[in-house]
Each structure stands twice: as structure tokens, then as C-alpha cells.
Amino acid sequence: MDSETQPTAQFPVLPETQPAQPPPSADKPRLIAPVWHTILIVVIVLANSLFTASSFATHRGEASTAAGRIGGYAFTIALEFFL
């Protein structure tokens, strides 16, 4: 009797296959958006934050109205949704 595995209906002998080769890696990963676009978005968000904080700070001594705050929040939500 041979020490080699004999093919049977339950365990057929399959030809040896080569492992899959990984795709060649790119030299530099591709960016989703240009750098200037990302910087512009960050500047817009920071400017809105600064404007909102300064407008709330100037009206701190006065009785703040819910309508004023709701308007500020609505503008911020709309701006961030647009971005």
C-alpha cells in the first residue's frame, strides 16, 4: 500500500493551486478631495462658529430670546447640511 493519499468520492485530490497574488500597490494613495477644498470647508465651519459665539456673547447681558437662538441654530444646521 502506498503512503500517498488516494482519491475517493469523499475526498478527491485537487490540483495544487497558486495563492492569489495581491494587487500591486500604488505609489501614493489617491485623495478623495483636493487639499484646498478641505481647508475651505474647515475655514467656513470655524468662521460660522466664531460668528455664532460672538453674537451670543454680545447678547449675554440681555434677556436672550428663544427666537434669536433658534435662528442661529437653524442657520448653522442649514449651513452644515449644505456643506
Secondary structure, DSSP 4 states (H G I P E B T S, - for coil): --SSPPP-SSSPPPPP-PPPPPPPPPSSPPPSS-HHHHHHHHHHHHHHHHHHHHHHHHTSSS---HHHHHHHHHHHHHHHHH-
